[in-house]
Amino acid sequence: MTVSEKYAKNLEGITYLEWIKLKTIVDELFNLKKRELENDIQLSDANEITEAIHRQFG
């Protein structure tokens, strides 16, 4: 059984309202994790930054 088949089987019989609740919870968890990770993203290589500027603006 593939992963997609496993998820499809587990969602069988779910109502629309249950789906919306589940989707809202999963979306919020992903958003929380994304915000955690966004706090640590940094530009650290001046050469990469310079090259990106030149690619964009010439």
C-alpha positions as CSV (number, residue, x, y, z in Angstrom):
1,M,0.0,0.0,0.0
2,T,1.4,3.4,-1.0
3,V,1.5,6.4,1.3
4,S,-1.3,8.0,-0.7
5,E,-3.5,4.9,-0.5
6,K,-2.9,4.8,3.3
7,Y,-4.0,8.4,3.7
8,A,-7.0,7.9,1.4
9,K,-8.1,4.9,3.4
10,N,-7.8,6.8,6.7
11,L,-9.8,9.7,5.3
12,E,-12.6,7.5,4.0
13,G,-15.9,8.5,5.5
14,I,-14.7,11.9,6.8
15,T,-17.3,14.6,6.7
16,Y,-16.6,18.1,5.3
17,L,-16.8,19.7,8.7
18,E,-14.3,17.1,10.1
19,W,-12.0,17.8,7.1
20,I,-12.1,21.5,7.7
21,K,-11.2,21.0,11.4
22,L,-8.4,18.6,10.6
23,K,-7.1,20.9,7.8
24,T,-7.1,23.9,10.2
25,I,-5.2,22.1,12.8
26,V,-2.6,20.7,10.4
27,D,-2.2,24.1,8.7
28,E,-1.7,25.8,12.1
29,L,1.0,23.3,13.1
30,F,2.9,23.8,9.9
31,N,2.6,27.6,10.2
32,L,4.0,27.5,13.8
33,K,7.0,25.3,12.6
34,K,7.5,27.6,9.7
35,R,7.6,30.7,11.9
36,E,10.1,29.0,14.2
37,L,12.4,28.2,11.3
38,E,12.0,31.7,9.7
39,N,13.5,33.3,12.8
40,D,16.8,31.5,12.2
41,I,17.2,32.2,8.5
42,Q,20.2,34.4,7.7
43,L,22.1,35.7,4.7
44,S,25.6,34.7,5.4
45,D,27.7,34.7,2.2
46,A,28.5,38.1,0.8
47,N,29.6,36.6,-2.5
48,E,26.2,34.9,-3.0
49,I,24.4,38.1,-2.1
50,T,26.6,40.1,-4.6
51,E,26.0,37.5,-7.4
52,A,22.2,37.6,-6.7
53,I,22.2,41.4,-7.0
54,H,24.1,41.3,-10.2
55,R,21.8,38.6,-11.7
56,Q,18.8,40.7,-10.8
57,F,20.0,44.2,-11.7
58,G,22.9,43.6,-14.0
